[in-house]
């Protein structure tokens, strides 16, 4: 478990485990692979999941895990031609 501490007071800011980050990324992946009713709804849900995953990772790792460019790639990777035939 990684504990972040404020530099001024030495108090824990938030505790993270690898599973916290993994769950955030898995939620993003599940949204990207799910059926959606509109493109706007899909990207709104993906942005919320991406923002949460990046908040978690930036506090723990000092970098974001999911880039904005990855969102459409994940959506396209989760679709197949047979779904539209």
C-alpha positions as a printed Julia matrix, in Angstrom:
85×3 Matrix{Float64}:
   0.0    0.0     0.0
   1.27   3.41   -0.92
   0.6    6.2     1.56
   0.85   9.75    0.36
   1.81  12.37    2.91
   1.46  16.11    2.75
   4.89  17.7     2.69
   3.93  20.34    5.21
   2.24  18.38    7.98
   3.25  14.77    7.3
  -0.36  13.59    7.56
  -1.66  10.95    5.15
  -3.53  12.5     2.24
  -4.97   9.27    0.9
  -4.07   5.6     0.87
  -3.94   3.7    -2.4
  -3.53   0.12   -3.33
  -2.86  -1.34   -6.72
  -6.42  -2.61   -6.74
  -7.79   0.96   -6.51
  -6.02   1.88   -9.73
  -6.89  -1.43  -11.37
 -10.58  -1.02  -10.53
 -10.6    2.47  -12.05
  -9.04   1.21  -15.28
 -11.33  -1.85  -15.37
 -14.36   0.43  -15.04
 -13.09   2.48  -18.0
 -12.57  -0.71  -20.04
 -16.06  -2.0   -19.17
 -17.67   1.25  -20.32
 -15.69   1.2   -23.58
 -16.77  -2.38  -24.3
 -20.44  -1.96  -23.33
 -23.34  -1.26  -25.65
 -24.31   2.39  -25.58
 -27.4    4.33  -26.6
 -25.57   7.32  -28.08
 -22.02   8.39  -28.81
 -22.46  11.44  -26.59
 -23.56   9.24  -23.67
 -20.64   6.87  -24.25
 -17.99   9.59  -24.26
 -19.55  11.32  -21.26
 -19.32   8.06  -19.27
 -15.78   7.39  -20.56
 -14.62  10.88  -19.62
 -15.96  10.48  -16.07
 -14.24   7.08  -15.7
 -11.01   8.4   -17.26
 -10.98  11.42  -14.96
 -11.43   9.2   -11.89
  -8.68   6.8   -12.98
  -6.34   9.69  -13.73
  -7.06  11.34  -10.37
  -6.2    8.09   -8.62
  -3.07   7.49  -10.67
  -1.8   11.06  -10.57
  -1.92  11.13   -6.78
  -0.18   7.78   -6.48
   2.1    7.7    -9.53
   2.45  11.4   -10.42
   1.08  10.7   -13.92
  -2.23   9.92  -15.59
  -2.9    6.42  -16.89
  -5.51   7.07  -19.57
  -4.96   9.68  -22.27
  -7.74  11.42  -24.15
  -6.51   9.76  -27.36
  -7.0    6.31  -25.84
 -10.78   6.77  -25.44
 -11.78   6.37  -29.13
  -9.17   3.65  -29.64
 -10.69   1.56  -26.82
 -14.17   2.03  -28.28
 -13.08   0.99  -31.76
 -11.11  -1.97  -30.39
 -14.24  -3.18  -28.58
 -16.4   -3.24  -31.72
 -16.32  -5.72  -34.54
 -17.63  -5.69  -38.11
 -20.07  -8.49  -37.3
 -22.0   -6.17  -34.97
 -22.91  -3.96  -37.92
 -23.47  -6.6   -40.62
